[in-house]
Amino acid sequence: MNFFKNVLATFVGIILFCMMSFFLLLIVGVVAAAGSGGSSKSTKSNSIIKLDLEDVSNDYGGSVYIEDFDYKETNNDGLINVLQAIEYAKTDDKIKGISIENNASYLGLTQRKAIVDKLNEFKKTGKFVVAYSDFYTQGEYYLASVADTVYMNPMGSIDFKGLASEVLYMKDLQEKTGIKMEVIRHGKYKSAVEPFLQQHMSDENREQLTVLLNSMWDAYVGDVAKNRKISVETLNDIATNLNARNANLALQNKLIDKIAYIDQYQNGIKKALNIKYDDDINEIDILDYIDDVNLNIKKISAKDQIAVVFAQGEIKDGEGNVNTIGEGSINRALKAARKNDKIKAVVLRVNSPGGSALTSDIIWREIELTKKVKPVIVSMGDVAASGGYYISCNANKIFAEPGTITGSIGVFGMIPNFKDVAEKFGVNSEVVTTHENALGHSSFKDMSPKYRETITESIEIIYDTFISRVAEGRKMDKTKVDEIAQGRVWTGTMAKELGLVDELGSLDDAITYAAKLVNSTNYKVSLYPEYKIELNDLFRKFLGLSVSSVKEEVIKNEIGAENYELLQRMNYIKQSEGVQAMLPYQLNIK
């Protein structure tokens, strides 16, 4: 019998070994292929760049170090790479213009503004920018508005109608299902938890949302007015009356310049390039252009460096990655920057709704240590709220865009409770302890007064620490900070008036200021952080990615898109268990 057991064990071992070897070889092959650089397109003479931004979503594409292979890979698909490429194209003799053709991206308002500003600089060199779309969303029209000539399909339209935000309230849902959230908060505007406490929007939340949306719209429509040379009043009238709902109205109201099909648009480009209509356009996608010129950009020699450290995504504990902020990668980047003699200043690019209060404070401390060696300048992207503002408030200077969502200085704690639903299905929880407070809290029992008191104490300590950090960093009276805090959200324009930020400006503006502060006129930009990945992480990612993607798609198809969105929002809140410094709500602007 032992003989057969040993044979079986050996057989199973061989199978497992073969499977592991297969996956290992597969991963090594992927890594090797990535390292080979692929078949990047080269830029031909008399070319245009196609500004297709569908695969660009983050400010920073990320640099990953795989420890087991001693291998480093850098993804050049971030907003910063797009901006650097357009900057390079200004003096690239091969590039004659830029085409924005049926672009469909997921960029935020401030990210789009950065590209709009860079395209305006590009146009000043005498090169052209043109745009075409079958249908313009409001965000895509913002990009297109910078073009010399804006084309649209004869059957197209522009979704130009103003901004709206929808918040789902779930108090009744909790009562019907028996699943509820135990909530403790500080800040009357801290409405991340409001949908679980009531069935209707509070006056405070409606007030801040109204002010926020109007401020964001003012920033948006102000740029469109400047680009199209149309008054803000006229644009607001167009939005109110939906006077861009078809191609003829859009042309009549001067939001577009020409109604045309795609072939007519391309003929216009050929005319600008001075080539025959039968000839092909030398066109290179923006990401291919980035790969093609990246070495030239990197070879720029400079005596000094300005480090740009990207903090993007929710703040969580641990290493972090391109979509989340962790103290591991961020603090390692800050330490490396301050120890590198060539780096004269640090720009922290923050694009985060916040998250873990503890992790925020750990990063805040590392910034405080860095400031003692080199200046730290913050550049805020689309959002730098709550924990995102926490890690920004002690910088030497803070830049924000007019539409940046910031502030939200408040704290909340949230714990799911399944007591009612458990009782409904006949589940009873019994507890045995050695000490009175040994259990802390059970999700199957009502929260005890002692536990609520403990959580409340923790939240009050964190909130007091938060406003103290802000008061110290911004050189403001603590009482004044408390007045403008309370979890309320502001735009960059409003935050500047309140003293929460110093200047309205872009990432470029922050970098330029940092260089000027250290008296450097000959510098280049170095991008951080580098994320560390172990072989086990690669296996988990490889095995789990396709499964989770299929699972999400199946669920979405079964329950419908709107119900899936509701499920996502509930999971968003559920995953925020514990004390959080988080944006007041999952802002969904339409």
JOHU-V27944 format. One line per field, one symbol per residue. ss: DSSP state (h for helix, s for strand, l for the rest). phi: phi as a letter, one per 30 degrees, with the letter a starting at -180 (. if undefined). A space follows every 10 residues. Layout:
BEGIN
ss = ???
phi = ???
END
This chain:
BEGIN
ss = lhhhhhhhhh hhhhhhhhhh hhhhhhhhhh hhhhhlllll llllllssss llllllllll llsssshhhl ssssllllhh hhhhhhhhhl llllssssss slllllllhh hhhhhhhhhh hhhllllsss sssllslhhh hhhhllllss sslllllsll llllslllll hhhhhhhlls ssssssllll lllhhhllll llhhhhhhhh hhhhhhhhhh hhhhhhhhll lhhhhhhhhh llllllhhhh hhlllllssl lhhhhhhhhh hhhlllllll lsssshhhhh hhhhhhhhll lllsssssss sslsslllll sllsslhhhh hhhhhhhhhl llssssssss sslssshhhh hhhhhhhhhh hlllssssss ssssslhhhh llllllssss llllssslll ssssssslhh hhhhllllll llllllllll llllllllhh hhhhhhhhhh hhhhhhhhhh hhhhlllhhh hhhhllllss shhhhhhhll llssllhhhh hhhhhhhlll llssssssls ssslhhhhhh hhhhhhhhhh hhhhhhhhhl hhhhhhhhhh hhhhlllsss ssllllllsl
phi = .deddddddd dddddddddd dddddddddd ddddddiicd dcdcdhcbcc dccdccbcdb djccccddch bbbccccced ddddddddde cdddccabcc chdbbcdded dddddedddd dedddjdcbb bbadacdddd deddddddbc cbeecdabdc bjcbbccccb ddddddcicb cdbbbbkdcd cecedccacb dddddddddd dddddddedd dddddddchb dddddddddd chdbdbdddd ddcidbcbca dddddddddd dddibddddd ddbbdeddde ddceddddde dadcbcdccc cbjdcbdjdi adcbcbdddd ddddddddcd dddcabcccc badjldddde dddedddddd edcbdccccc cdbbchedde dcdcddabcb decddbjhda bbbbbdbced ddddcicbcc bbbcbecddi acdcbddded dddddedddd dddddedddd eddchbdddd dddcdhidcb deddddddid bcbcacdedd dddddddchc cbbbcccbcc ccbceedddd dddcdddddd ddddddddcj dddddddddd dedddcejdb cbeeaddccb
END
